[in-house]
Amino acid sequence: MNFLLEATTATGGFPVSLGLVASIGFVAAAVLGSIAWYNSKRPVGWKDKERPDIVPNVDGSEG
């Protein structure tokens, strides 16, 4: 924890390293979330197709 205390701002407040980790983590979460959202879409031409029987329905409406 000493490295966080040594890398504080000139006013002695918020640790710079903690701010960097939070910023990089936010950007990484946004990028990875966007990639996952984009990949979850159905391919072109499959929008009106029936779901195969082998794929389970996970929306919770059945059961």
C-alpha positions in Angstrom: 0.0 0.0 0.0 3.0 2.3 0.3 3.2 2.8 -3.5 -0.4 4.3 -3.4 0.6 6.7 -0.7 3.8 7.8 -2.5 2.0 8.5 -5.8 -0.5 11.1 -4.5 -1.3 14.4 -6.1 0.4 17.7 -5.1 -2.5 18.5 -2.8 -2.1 15.2 -0.9 -5.5 13.9 -1.8 -6.5 11.2 -4.3 -3.8 8.7 -5.3 -2.8 9.1 -9.0 -2.3 5.3 -9.4 -5.8 4.6 -8.2 -7.2 7.1 -10.7 -5.2 5.5 -13.5 -6.4 2.0 -12.6 -10.0 3.1 -12.4 -9.8 4.9 -15.7 -8.2 2.0 -17.5 -10.7 -0.4 -16.0 -13.6 1.7 -17.1 -12.3 1.9 -20.7 -11.6 -1.8 -20.7 -15.1 -2.6 -19.4 -16.7 -0.3 -22.0 -14.7 -1.8 -24.9 -15.3 -5.4 -23.9 -18.9 -4.8 -23.2 -19.4 -3.2 -26.6 -17.7 -6.2 -28.3 -19.9 -8.6 -26.4 -23.0 -6.6 -27.3 -22.1 -6.5 -31.0 -21.3 -10.2 -31.1 -24.7 -11.1 -29.5 -26.6 -9.9 -32.5 -27.9 -12.4 -35.0 -26.1 -12.5 -38.3 -27.5 -10.8 -41.4 -30.3 -12.8 -42.9 -31.2 -14.6 -39.6 -33.5 -12.0 -38.1 -36.7 -13.7 -39.2 -35.5 -17.4 -38.8 -36.8 -19.8 -36.2 -34.6 -20.7 -33.2 -33.2 -24.3 -33.6 -34.7 -26.8 -31.2 -31.3 -27.6 -29.7 -30.9 -24.0 -28.4 -32.7 -23.5 -25.1 -35.0 -20.6 -24.4 -33.4 -18.6 -21.6 -35.7 -15.5 -21.4 -37.6 -17.0 -18.4 -41.0 -16.9 -20.1 -41.3 -20.8 -20.2 -41.5 -23.0 -17.2 
